[in-house]
Amino acid sequence: MKKGGFFVFAQFTLLAILVLSAAKPPGVVSFLLAAAAILLGVSAMLAMTKRTLTVMPEVARGAELSTAGPYKYIRHPMYSAVMLLALAMLVQDFTILRLGVYVALVIVLIFKSKYEEKLLASHYRAYAAYQEKTQRFIPKIY
């Protein structure tokens, strides 16, 4: 399995654990977090070209560097949306085990983003300048 495939497998496995381990229905806070995650994810998808959209961190053939929409402020809005959605699931039914799964998911996405950024930097000359202007996941923070 390629490195990118491992990250995607780990990401979806951890998300599945969060989904399947929930014993309580969503409350208002988890619903609002999930709605924000969906809005961020959809806006990121709309800002990408069809050839760019993939769950794999490797650069797709014919892909273009997305710097519009939420990409104007953060380099990985799709990963931010996944983290926000997973946080909604954690808030929905908090347990120490689910917190551990959430932390593991965040760690996987951090490593996946670092791997993806190496690939993007080698593929796009403008990527280094883009990195200097934007944060990884949270505008003006990280």
C-alpha positions as CSV (number, residue, x, y, z in Angstrom):
1,M,0.0,0.0,0.0
2,K,1.3,3.4,-0.9
3,K,1.9,6.0,1.8
4,G,-1.1,8.1,0.6
5,G,-3.3,5.0,0.7
6,F,-2.3,4.3,4.3
7,F,-3.4,7.8,5.3
8,V,-6.7,7.5,3.6
9,F,-7.4,4.1,5.1
10,A,-6.5,5.3,8.6
11,Q,-8.6,8.4,8.1
12,F,-11.7,6.5,7.0
13,T,-11.2,3.8,9.6
14,L,-11.1,6.3,12.5
15,L,-14.1,8.1,11.2
16,A,-16.0,4.8,11.0
17,I,-15.1,4.1,14.6
18,L,-16.5,7.4,15.6
19,V,-19.7,6.9,13.6
20,L,-20.3,3.4,14.8
21,S,-19.5,3.9,18.4
22,A,-22.0,6.7,19.0
23,A,-24.7,5.7,21.5
24,K,-26.5,9.0,21.8
25,P,-28.4,11.1,19.2
26,P,-26.8,14.4,18.2
27,G,-27.6,17.5,20.3
28,V,-27.7,21.1,19.3
29,V,-23.9,21.7,19.6
30,S,-23.0,18.6,17.7
31,F,-25.5,19.5,15.0
32,L,-24.1,23.0,14.6
33,L,-20.5,21.7,14.4
34,A,-21.6,19.2,11.8
35,A,-23.4,21.9,9.8
36,A,-20.3,24.1,9.9
37,A,-18.2,21.1,8.8
38,I,-20.5,20.4,5.9
39,L,-20.5,24.1,4.8
40,L,-16.7,24.2,4.9
41,G,-16.4,20.9,3.0
42,V,-18.9,21.9,0.3
43,S,-17.3,25.3,-0.2
44,A,-13.9,23.7,-0.5
45,M,-15.2,21.2,-3.1
46,L,-16.8,24.0,-5.1
47,A,-13.5,25.9,-5.1
48,M,-11.7,22.9,-6.7
49,T,-11.8,21.8,-10.3
50,K,-13.1,18.3,-10.9
51,R,-9.6,17.0,-11.8
52,T,-8.3,18.3,-8.5
53,L,-10.9,16.7,-6.2
54,T,-9.6,13.4,-4.7
55,V,-9.2,11.8,-1.2
56,M,-5.7,10.8,-2.1
57,P,-2.9,13.1,-1.1
58,E,-1.0,12.5,-4.3
59,V,-1.4,15.3,-7.0
60,A,-4.0,14.2,-9.6
61,R,-3.0,14.3,-13.3
62,G,-4.1,17.6,-14.7
63,A,-4.8,19.1,-11.3
64,E,-4.6,22.8,-10.6
65,L,-3.6,24.5,-7.4
66,S,-6.7,25.7,-5.6
67,T,-6.3,29.1,-3.9
68,A,-9.9,30.5,-4.0
69,G,-12.8,30.1,-1.6
70,P,-11.6,28.7,1.8
71,Y,-8.3,27.8,0.2
72,K,-7.6,31.6,0.3
73,Y,-7.3,31.3,4.1
74,I,-6.3,27.7,4.8
75,R,-4.4,25.1,2.8
76,H,-6.5,22.1,3.8
77,P,-10.1,23.1,4.3
78,M,-11.3,19.6,3.5
79,Y,-9.2,18.1,6.3
80,S,-10.4,20.9,8.6
81,A,-14.0,20.0,7.7
82,V,-13.2,16.3,8.5
83,M,-11.8,17.3,11.9
84,L,-14.8,19.6,12.6
85,L,-17.2,16.8,11.7
86,A,-15.3,14.3,13.8
87,L,-15.4,16.9,16.7
88,A,-19.2,17.0,16.2
89,M,-19.3,13.2,16.6
90,L,-17.1,13.4,19.7
91,V,-19.3,16.1,21.3
92,Q,-22.4,14.0,20.4
93,D,-21.3,11.2,22.7
94,F,-18.1,11.9,24.6
95,T,-16.0,9.1,26.0
96,I,-12.3,8.8,26.7
97,L,-12.1,6.1,24.0
98,R,-13.8,8.3,21.4
99,L,-11.4,11.2,22.4
100,G,-8.5,8.9,21.7
101,V,-9.9,8.1,18.3
102,Y,-10.4,11.8,17.6
103,V,-6.9,12.6,18.6
104,A,-5.6,9.8,16.4
105,L,-7.6,11.2,13.5
106,V,-6.1,14.6,13.9
107,I,-2.6,13.2,14.0
108,V,-3.3,11.2,10.9
109,L,-4.6,14.3,9.1
110,I,-1.5,16.4,10.2
111,F,0.8,13.7,8.8
112,K,-1.3,13.4,5.7
113,S,-1.2,17.1,5.1
114,K,2.6,17.3,5.6
115,Y,3.0,14.5,3.1
116,E,0.7,16.1,0.6
117,E,2.4,19.5,1.0
118,K,5.8,17.9,0.0
119,L,4.1,16.6,-3.1
120,L,2.4,19.9,-3.9
121,A,5.6,21.8,-3.3
122,S,7.4,19.6,-5.8
123,H,4.6,19.9,-8.3
124,Y,3.7,23.6,-8.1
125,R,6.4,26.4,-8.1
126,A,3.9,28.8,-6.5
127,Y,3.2,26.5,-3.5
128,A,5.9,27.8,-1.2
129,A,4.6,31.4,-1.6
130,Y,1.0,30.1,-1.0
131,Q,2.2,28.3,2.2
132,E,3.6,31.6,3.5
133,K,0.3,33.4,3.1
134,T,-2.0,30.7,4.5
135,Q,-2.3,28.5,7.6
136,R,-2.7,24.7,7.4
137,F,-6.1,24.1,9.1
138,I,-7.3,27.1,11.1
139,P,-7.0,30.7,9.7
140,K,-4.4,32.8,11.6
141,I,-3.8,30.0,14.1
142,Y,-2.4,26.8,12.6
